[in-house]
Amino acid sequence: MNPVLLDLGFIKIYWYSIMILLGIFVGGSFIIKEAKKFKIPEDYIINLILFCMLFGILGARLYYVAFNWSYYSNHLLDIIKIWEGGLAIHGGILFGLIFIIFYTKKYKVNTWRMLDIVVVGLIIGQAIGRWGNFFNGEAHGPATTLEVLQKLFIPEFIIDGMNIHGMYYHPTFLYESLWCLLGFIFLLLFRRRYYCKIGETTGLYLVWYGIGRYIIEGLRTDSLMLFDFKIAQIISLAAVIIGLIILLVKSRGSRLINRYNDMENIDEIRF
């Protein structure tokens, strides 16, 4: 699989970059659409998306570089080559979360509701962005056979792309992409419930993505490691626990209090 979409000589446009940007665009569109329901100024939400994108990419790269410092310490210029891959989603989520907390507190916006708005756009963006790994021939699982992949009813072009240096590999990028797509549909439907409380969608996102990522990460052969443990599995387990705690805390009390879709309880944003 050729990672370069277009080679103009003086510049190369990589599939990886295109898929990341496409994920941000689609996810951002869902965020903007949902924010309009709560009369959140479009300028406010666009600023939030743009800064989350910048801080998210920065955090994702720093996270990846930190756990591959043995390589990057001797190849400092490669740190900026994000178009070649090497973005860790957990680092991006962490930096994006920090910015959202700061941004919502600054303008006195309900942080939990904003997170509920964002996570649905985030997970569909993740589903799309994972395809950048496909074009880079990375984030795959263990070696397998053509027969096994065909029995999984995987499209032929993906099977061909998973033939790397004459060996077939499990397309774990696809497994995670499909898991995120299912999560997107589930969260979208869950958030529309009349009794859905503020914060519950965020908690559910952490549980859903955490479980999927923990299982899929167990198959990957290029995981970031901390001693003998896979970092992504540690973070995913923590996310599940935190998500369950959020769901437990937010579900307490009357079902009519702190409803996500309560249009009479909307913050007035002066932006």
DABEL-V575305 format. One record per residue. N is the residue number from 0. RES is the residue in one small letter. D_FIRST is the distance of its C-alpha to the first C-alpha in Angstrom with 1 decimal. Layout:
N:RES:D_FIRST / N:RES:D_FIRST
This chain:
0:m:0.0 / 1:n:3.8 / 2:p:6.2 / 3:v:8.9 / 4:l:10.4 / 5:l:13.4 / 6:d:14.8 / 7:l:18.6 / 8:g:19.6 / 9:f:21.7 / 10:i:19.2 / 11:k:15.5 / 12:i:14.6 / 13:y:11.8 / 14:w:10.3 / 15:y:11.8 / 16:s:15.1 / 17:i:15.1 / 18:m:14.7 / 19:i:17.4 / 20:l:19.7 / 21:l:19.3 / 22:g:20.3 / 23:i:23.2 / 24:f:24.3 / 25:v:24.4 / 26:g:26.0 / 27:g:28.3 / 28:s:29.4 / 29:f:30.5 / 30:i:32.4 / 31:i:34.2 / 32:k:35.2 / 33:e:36.6 / 34:a:38.4 / 35:k:40.2 / 36:k:41.9 / 37:f:43.6 / 38:k:44.5 / 39:i:42.5 / 40:p:42.4 / 41:e:39.1 / 42:d:39.4 / 43:y:39.7 / 44:i:36.7 / 45:i:34.5 / 46:n:35.6 / 47:l:34.8 / 48:i:31.3 / 49:l:30.7 / 50:f:32.2 / 51:c:30.5 / 52:m:27.1 / 53:l:28.2 / 54:f:29.7 / 55:g:27.0 / 56:i:24.2 / 57:l:26.8 / 58:g:27.6 / 59:a:24.1 / 60:r:23.4 / 61:l:26.8 / 62:y:26.5 / 63:y:23.2 / 64:v:24.7 / 65:a:27.9 / 66:f:26.6 / 67:n:24.5 / 68:w:27.5 / 69:s:27.8 / 70:y:24.7 / 71:y:25.2 / 72:s:28.9 / 73:n:28.0 / 74:h:25.3 / 75:l:26.9 / 76:l:25.1 / 77:d:21.7 / 78:i:23.4 / 79:i:22.9 / 80:k:19.2 / 81:i:18.3 / 82:w:15.4 / 83:e:13.5 / 84:g:14.3 / 85:g:17.4 / 86:l:19.4 / 87:a:21.6 / 88:i:22.8 / 89:h:26.2 / 90:g:27.0 / 91:g:26.2 / 92:i:28.4 / 93:l:31.2 / 94:f:31.4 / 95:g:31.2 / 96:l:34.0 / 97:i:36.2 / 98:f:35.9 / 99:i:36.7 / 100:i:39.7 / 101:f:41.0 / 102:y:40.4 / 103:t:42.1 / 104:k:45.0 / 105:k:45.5 / 106:y:46.0 / 107:k:47.6 / 108:v:45.1 / 109:n:44.7 / 110:t:41.7 / 111:w:41.1 / 112:r:41.0 / 113:m:38.6 / 114:l:36.3 / 115:d:36.6 / 116:i:35.5 / 117:v:32.5 / 118:v:31.1 / 119:v:30.4 / 120:g:28.3 / 121:l:26.7 / 122:i:25.4 / 123:i:23.9 / 124:g:22.2 / 125:q:20.9 / 126:a:19.5 / 127:i:17.6 / 128:g:16.6 / 129:r:15.0 / 130:w:12.0 / 131:g:11.2 / 132:n:10.7 / 133:f:8.1 / 134:f:5.8 / 135:n:7.3 / 136:g:6.9 / 137:e:10.7 / 138:a:13.8 / 139:h:13.3 / 140:g:16.4 / 141:p:17.9 / 142:a:16.9 / 143:t:17.8 / 144:t:17.9 / 145:l:16.5 / 146:e:20.0 / 147:v:20.2 / 148:l:17.1 / 149:q:18.5 / 150:k:21.9 / 151:l:20.5 / 152:f:19.9 / 153:i:16.3 / 154:p:14.6 / 155:e:12.9 / 156:f:9.7 / 157:i:9.6 / 158:i:10.7 / 159:d:8.1 / 160:g:5.5 / 161:m:8.4 / 162:n:8.7 / 163:i:8.3 / 164:h:10.5 / 165:g:12.2 / 166:m:13.2 / 167:y:12.7 / 168:y:13.3 / 169:h:15.0 / 170:p:13.2 / 171:t:15.9 / 172:f:14.3 / 173:l:15.0 / 174:y:18.5 / 175:e:19.4 / 176:s:18.3 / 177:l:20.5 / 178:w:23.2 / 179:c:23.3 / 180:l:23.5 / 181:l:26.4 / 182:g:27.9 / 183:f:27.8 / 184:i:29.7 / 185:f:32.1 / 186:l:32.9 / 187:l:33.4 / 188:l:35.9 / 189:f:37.5 / 190:r:38.2 / 191:r:40.1 / 192:r:42.6 / 193:y:46.1 / 194:y:46.8 / 195:c:43.5 / 196:k:44.7 / 197:i:43.4 / 198:g:41.0 / 199:e:40.2 / 200:t:36.9 / 201:t:35.8 / 202:g:37.1 / 203:l:35.3 / 204:y:32.0 / 205:l:32.4 / 206:v:33.3 / 207:w:30.5 / 208:y:27.6 / 209:g:29.3 / 210:i:29.6 / 211:g:26.0 / 212:r:24.5 / 213:y:27.0 / 214:i:26.0 / 215:i:22.2 / 216:e:22.5 / 217:g:24.3 / 218:l:21.2 / 219:r:18.9 / 220:t:18.6 / 221:d:18.1 / 222:s:21.1 / 223:l:23.5 / 224:m:26.7 / 225:l:30.4 / 226:f:32.1 / 227:d:31.2 / 228:f:30.3 / 229:k:27.1 / 230:i:27.8 / 231:a:26.0 / 232:q:28.1 / 233:i:31.3 / 234:i:30.6 / 235:s:29.7 / 236:l:32.9 / 237:a:34.8 / 238:a:33.4 / 239:v:34.5 / 240:i:38.0 / 241:i:38.3 / 242:g:37.2 / 243:l:39.8 / 244:i:42.4 / 245:i:41.7 / 246:l:41.9 / 247:l:45.2 / 248:v:46.8 / 249:k:45.8 / 250:s:47.0 / 251:r:50.5 / 252:g:53.4 / 253:s:54.0 / 254:r:51.2 / 255:l:52.6 / 256:i:52.2 / 257:n:49.2 / 258:r:47.3 / 259:y:43.9 / 260:n:44.9 / 261:d:48.4 / 262:m:48.6 / 263:e:52.0 / 264:n:50.7 / 265:i:48.4 / 266:d:48.5 / 267:e:49.7 / 268:i:47.2 / 269:r:48.8 / 270:f:46.0
